[in-house]
Amino acid sequence: MDLLASAGPFGISPSTDQLIVINLAAILVGTTFNSPQKVIKWGGVLIAVVTSTCAIWCQH
């Protein structure tokens, strides 16, 4: 429950920060997935998955 009780900078709770990271990851996948270069396509997906997972589980 300490996630809901504490607030980060500017009064943003960690759960809101997690939603921001997930939304940014979705934007990253949306902009890179149609790339003809496989490095950019799968690199964007990989970065989005890693950052979303860390935002949900790592609680920094």
LORO-848741 format. One record per residue: y, x, z of N, C-alpha, C in turn; residue in one letter. Coordinates in pm, whole numbers, padded with zeros to 5 digits, always signed. Layout:
<nodes>
YXZYXZYXZA;...
</nodes>
This chain:
<nodes>
-00120+00080+00000+00000+00000+00000+00126+00085+00000M;+00117+00214+00022+00237+00295+00024+00304+00306-00113D;+00231+00272-00219+00292+00272-00351+00400+00166-00362L;+00377+00051-00304+00474-00057-00312+00587-00041-00211L;+00562+00033-00103+00662+00046+00002+00767+00151-00030A;+00732+00253-00105+00827+00361-00132+00899+00336-00263S;+01017+00393-00274+01095+00381-00397+01136+00520-00443A;+01132+00542-00571+01171+00670-00627+01320+00675-00652G;+01364+00769-00734+01507+00779-00764+01557+00653-00835P;+01679+00616-00810+01744+00498-00867+01678+00368-00825F;+01601+00370-00717+01537+00250-00666+01418+00203-00747G;+01366+00288-00834+01250+00249-00916+01124+00277-00837I;+01041+00176-00822+00916+00195-00750+00816+00269-00838S;+00719+00335-00780+00619+00406-00862+00546+00316-00960P;+00525+00190-00926+00457+00103-01021+00543+00080-01146S;+00674+00075-01130+00762+00064-01245+00759+00192-01327T;+00755+00306-01261+00742+00434-01332+00613+00438-01413D;+00507+00385-01356+00379+00382-01428+00391+00295-01553Q;+00458+00182-01543+00476+00095-01659+00561+00163-01766L;+00661+00237-01724+00746+00309-01819+00664+00413-01896I;+00580+00487-01825+00496+00589-01890+00400+00523-01988V;+00340+00412-01950+00245+00344-02039+00316+00289-02162I;+00436+00235-02145+00512+00186-02260+00552+00300-02354N;+00593+00413-02297+00627+00528-02382+00504+00582-02454L;+00388+00577-02388+00264+00620-02454+00230+00526-02570A;+00253+00396-02552+00228+00301-02661+00321+00326-02779A;+00446+00360-02751+00540+00393-02858+00495+00519-02930I;+00448+00619-02855+00400+00743-02916+00283+00716-03010L;+00188+00636-02966+00073+00604-03051+00118+00524-03173V;+00209+00430-03152+00257+00349-03263+00328+00429-03371G;+00397+00533-03331+00471+00612-03430+00389+00724-03493T;+00286+00770-03427+00209+00882-03481+00076+00842-03544T;+00026+00724-03517-00110+00691-03562-00121+00674-03713F;-00013+00639-03781-00018+00621-03926+00009+00750-04002N;+00017+00860-03932+00045+00988-03997-00076+01033-04080S;-00051+01086-04199-00163+01135-04280-00225+01264-04224P;-00153+01333-04138-00206+01457-04081-00285+01423-03954Q;-00410+01466-03950-00497+01433-03837-00450+01496-03707K;-00385+01611-03714-00338+01677-03592-00232+01591-03523V;-00141+01536-03600-00036+01453-03542-00095+01320-03495I;-00183+01260-03575-00242+01131-03540-00320+01140-03408K;-00416+01228-03402-00502+01235-03284-00435+01309-03168W;-00339+01396-03199-00262+01459-03092-00178+01358-03017G;-00117+01265-03089-00040+01159-03025-00127+01069-02939G;-00245+01036-02989-00338+00953-02911-00383+01028-02787V;-00417+01155-02801-00463+01235-02687-00354+01247-02580L;-00232+01277-02621-00122+01289-02525-00097+01155-02455I;-00103+01045-02530-00082+00913-02470-00189+00879-02368A;-00314+00911-02398-00423+00881-02305-00411+00966-02178V;-00381+01093-02194-00371+01182-02078-00253+01143-01989V;-00137+01115-02048-00022+01079-01966-00039+00943-01899T;-00101+00848-01968-00125+00717-01907-00225+00728-01792S;-00329+00806-01811-00428+00826-01705-00366+00894-01584T;-00285+00995-01608-00220+01065-01498-00120+00974-01427C;-00048+00892-01502+00048+00800-01439-00022+00699-01349A;-00140+00657-01389-00211+00556-01309-00281+00618-01188I;-00346+00735-01209-00433+00788-01104-00374+00901-01022W;-00279+00978-01075-00236+01099-01007-00131+01075-00897C;-00055+00970-00901+00041+00931-00797+00126+01047-00746Q;+00195+01118-00834+00281+01229-00793+00409+01177-00738H;
</nodes>
